[in-house]
Amino acid sequence: MKTYTMESAVANFEELVKEAQEGLTVYIIANDGGEYELILKRMPVNKPRKPGSLKGKFKIADDFDAPLPEFEPYME
């Protein structure tokens, strides 16, 4: 576990990230006294999208373009 002030954390941010990657717990003390923990969270890699993968999954109703009854007063 390592603790840094906000000023030293800003100045040595790359070092803090490396320490978090190594599994160390890194705490940053803010100017207002708040304590924050820097954690490593690996984001999942998105697979490339495949065009047309949802083809046939949705059906549009035959009356999709038909006027809605709620708008009849506005269409007169």
C-alpha positions in Angstrom: 0.0 0.0 0.0 1.3 3.4 -1.0 -0.2 6.8 -0.2 0.4 10.0 -2.2 -0.7 13.6 -1.9 -2.7 15.0 -4.8 0.3 17.1 -5.9 2.7 14.1 -5.9 0.1 11.9 -7.6 -0.3 14.4 -10.5 3.5 14.7 -10.8 4.1 10.9 -10.8 0.9 9.6 -12.4 2.7 7.1 -14.7 4.5 5.6 -11.7 1.2 5.3 -9.8 -0.4 3.5 -12.7 2.6 1.1 -12.9 2.2 0.3 -9.2 -1.5 -0.4 -9.6 -0.7 -2.7 -12.5 1.7 -4.6 -10.3 -1.1 -5.2 -7.8 -0.2 -2.6 -5.2 -2.9 -0.6 -3.6 -2.4 3.1 -4.3 -4.2 5.8 -2.2 -4.3 9.5 -3.1 -5.1 12.1 -0.4 -6.9 15.1 -1.8 -6.4 18.6 -0.7 -9.7 18.5 1.1 -8.7 15.4 3.1 -10.7 13.0 1.0 -9.0 9.6 0.4 -9.2 7.9 -3.0 -8.0 4.5 -4.1 -6.5 4.0 -7.6 -7.6 0.6 -8.9 -6.7 -1.3 -12.0 -9.8 -2.3 -14.1 -9.2 -4.0 -17.4 -11.8 -3.1 -19.9 -13.1 -6.0 -22.1 -12.1 -5.8 -25.7 -15.1 -5.5 -28.0 -15.3 -8.0 -30.8 -15.7 -6.4 -34.2 -19.4 -6.0 -35.3 -20.6 -8.3 -38.0 -22.9 -6.5 -40.5 -26.3 -8.2 -41.0 -26.0 -10.3 -37.8 -29.6 -9.2 -36.7 -31.2 -9.8 -40.1 -34.5 -11.5 -39.8 -34.7 -10.8 -36.0 -37.1 -7.9 -36.4 -40.4 -7.6 -38.3 -41.9 -4.2 -39.3 -45.7 -4.2 -39.3 -47.4 -3.8 -42.7 -49.2 -0.6 -41.3 -46.0 0.9 -40.1 -46.5 4.1 -42.2 -50.2 4.4 -41.4 -51.3 7.6 -39.7 -51.8 7.3 -35.9 -55.3 8.0 -34.7 -53.9 10.3 -32.0 -52.7 12.7 -34.6 -55.9 12.9 -36.7 -56.8 16.4 -35.2 -53.5 17.7 -36.5 -53.8 16.3 -39.9 -57.1 18.0 -40.9 
